[in-house]
């Protein structure tokens, strides 16, 4: 599958995610014909551009009855299931051929500082674009900086417990701690899961990657595997703090 096809599939993917949110917000077990028209149109376009990717959507399969206003009514639960199937198929097709994560916006509502939250959400989008472009060094540096910012904000908001943690460094200013310190303390305080600590080694030296001399002297090696781990650690941090 070429780049243009992947881009189109991602557009369809986000479109159906939006449709899913709309149908999830509808109350009751039924939905009328007017509400499903955008979904039908989008599915028709998907089937035209990517035949056989998903089964054809036939409204008659979901029909329940016709209202007093002469508007067909359909089974909402079944339509939700169909949308979920479409999204699942798209995720598989997008992710498997090139091992590229699906681009998406994520909200970091657990960040206390509003300005910092804006920066983190912007950088998260940039990380995914860098990954798609196979800019592994950029991915690792951006992931490291984002994780550092998140954990600094987290530990600063839990300063009393943070300062007395066994793994806390002597430096009293949390904003001066390096990523290793932040990860160790956050894991000790069970603010993030153990997986963050175990997987974080490839990105602990992310700051030093900015300096080519350090990279040369220490013969640092990094490629898609390290970048994938960096993204995974960031996603785990997001998951842990979103719950």
Number of C-alpha atoms within 10 A of each C-alpha: 9 8 9 9 13 19 13 13 20 19 13 19 22 17 14 20 15 12 17 19 11 11 18 12 8 12 9 9 10 16 21 18 15 10 14 17 11 12 18 16 10 15 20 15 13 18 15 11 13 13 12 10 14 16 12 13 16 9 15 9 11 17 17 15 13 13 10 7 6 8 12 17 20 23 18 22 15 14 21 16 12 16 19 15 14 19 19 12 14 21 16 12 16 20 13 10 11 12 14 17 16 19 19 12 12 13 14 19 14 15 21 14 10 12 9 16 19 14 12 23 17 13 17 24 14 17 24 20 17 18 22 18 11 15 16 21 20 18 30 30 21 23 27 24 17 20 24 22 19 23 24 23 20 19 21 16 13 14 14 10 13 20 19 11 15 11 18 19 16 9 10 10 10 20 15 11 16 15 21 17 18 27 25 20 24 25 18 18 17 11 17 21 17 15 13 21 18 12 16 22 14 17 27 19 17 21 15 14 18 13 10 10 11 12 13 11 8 8 9 12 10 14 13 16 10 20 25 17 18 28 23 17 22 20 17 18 19 19 13 14 18 12 6
